[in-house]
Amino acid sequence: MKPPISLAVPALTKEEHSALKALREGQANEGQQVLALAVIVKKFAQPQDLLFIPGSPDETGFVNGRAFVAAQIRKYLTLPVSETGE
C-alpha cells in the first residue's frame, strides 16, 4: 500500500518566515524579496509536485490549482511589462 500523498506545506525556516513578514511590511531587502518569492512559488504553490493523484479528483484539483498560481507568478516574472494587457 502506498503512503498517502501529503498536501501539507513544508515547514519554513526562520529566515524564510522573516522574509515573508518583511515583504508584507514593505521592508524586505533584495535577498529577502527573492527568498519570499521562492517560498511562495516553491513551498506554497509546489508546481514540482505530482499533479495527478489517482483515485482522488479533489486532491488532483487542489494540487493543480496550487500549481496554477506558481505558473502565473512565473509567467508575469518573465513577461515584459509592455506585453501586459493594461
One Martini backbone bead per residue (centre of mass of N, CA, C, O) as a GRO file, in nm:
protein
   86
    1MET     BB    1   0.096   0.037   0.023
    2LYS     BB    2   0.059   0.358  -0.022
    3PRO     BB    3   0.129   0.651   0.074
    4PRO     BB    4  -0.003   0.929   0.135
    5ILE     BB    5  -0.062   1.226   0.001
    6SER     BB    6   0.068   1.536   0.071
    7LEU     BB    7  -0.070   1.879   0.132
    8ALA     BB    8   0.152   1.985   0.276
    9VAL     BB    9   0.359   2.229   0.398
   10PRO     BB   10   0.655   2.312   0.434
   11ALA     BB   11   0.859   2.416   0.650
   12LEU     BB   12   0.984   2.705   0.780
   13THR     BB   13   1.216   2.912   0.818
   14LYS     BB   14   1.310   3.189   0.977
   15GLU     BB   15   1.406   3.335   0.722
   16GLU     BB   16   1.149   3.294   0.555
   17HIS     BB   17   0.951   3.423   0.750
   18SER     BB   18   1.090   3.700   0.761
   19ALA     BB   19   1.066   3.762   0.458
   20LEU     BB   20   0.757   3.767   0.447
   21LYS     BB   21   0.716   3.991   0.655
   22ALA     BB   22   0.887   4.207   0.510
   23LEU     BB   23   0.718   4.211   0.253
   24ARG     BB   24   0.448   4.295   0.380
   25GLU     BB   25   0.591   4.569   0.507
   26GLY     BB   26   0.805   4.687   0.291
   27GLN     BB   27   1.120   4.578   0.412
   28ALA     BB   28   1.256   4.419   0.195
   29ASN     BB   29   1.520   4.303   0.075
   30GLU     BB   30   1.650   4.155  -0.189
   31GLY     BB   31   1.687   3.873  -0.059
   32GLN     BB   32   1.400   3.859   0.067
   33GLN     BB   33   1.241   3.877  -0.194
   34VAL     BB   34   1.351   3.621  -0.324
   35LEU     BB   35   1.278   3.428  -0.094
   36ALA     BB   36   0.973   3.480  -0.079
   37LEU     BB   37   0.912   3.395  -0.369
   38ALA     BB   38   1.021   3.107  -0.341
   39VAL     BB   39   0.822   3.019  -0.125
   40ILE     BB   40   0.561   3.066  -0.280
   41VAL     BB   41   0.631   2.882  -0.523
   42LYS     BB   42   0.773   2.617  -0.395
   43LYS     BB   43   0.613   2.570  -0.114
   44PHE     BB   44   0.313   2.657  -0.170
   45ALA     BB   45   0.259   2.571  -0.485
   46GLN     BB   46   0.416   2.317  -0.589
   47PRO     BB   47   0.487   2.246  -0.914
   48GLN     BB   48   0.672   1.975  -0.871
   49ASP     BB   49   0.442   1.813  -0.819
   50LEU     BB   50   0.214   1.596  -0.844
   51LEU     BB   51  -0.087   1.648  -1.064
   52PHE     BB   52  -0.174   1.341  -1.005
   53ILE     BB   53  -0.431   1.162  -0.820
   54PRO     BB   54  -0.525   0.864  -0.790
   55GLY     BB   55  -0.863   0.857  -0.693
   56SER     BB   56  -0.839   1.202  -0.651
   57PRO     BB   57  -0.998   1.474  -0.759
   58ASP     BB   58  -0.963   1.678  -0.530
   59GLU     BB   59  -0.652   1.671  -0.506
   60THR     BB   60  -0.595   1.729  -0.800
   61GLY     BB   61  -0.730   2.008  -0.804
   62PHE     BB   62  -0.561   2.136  -0.584
   63VAL     BB   63  -0.271   2.102  -0.708
   64ASN     BB   64  -0.342   2.253  -0.972
   65GLY     BB   65  -0.412   2.523  -0.844
   66ARG     BB   66  -0.141   2.568  -0.707
   67ALA     BB   67   0.030   2.553  -0.974
   68PHE     BB   68  -0.106   2.791  -1.120
   69VAL     BB   69   0.010   3.013  -0.947
   70ALA     BB   70   0.305   2.964  -1.024
   71ALA     BB   71   0.269   3.006  -1.329
   72GLN     BB   72   0.178   3.304  -1.310
   73ILE     BB   73   0.420   3.417  -1.171
   74ARG     BB   74   0.631   3.326  -1.380
   75LYS     BB   75   0.511   3.469  -1.620
   76TYR     BB   76   0.527   3.772  -1.501
   77LEU     BB   77   0.841   3.762  -1.451
   78THR     BB   78   0.902   3.725  -1.783
   79LEU     BB   79   0.713   3.935  -1.879
   80PRO     BB   80   0.681   4.202  -2.041
   81VAL     BB   81   0.519   4.486  -1.958
   82SER     BB   82   0.430   4.559  -2.256
   83GLU     BB   83   0.242   4.276  -2.256
   84THR     BB   84   0.041   4.392  -2.085
   85GLY     BB   85  -0.289   4.470  -2.107
   86GLU     BB   86  -0.281   4.764  -1.911
   0.00000   0.00000   0.00000
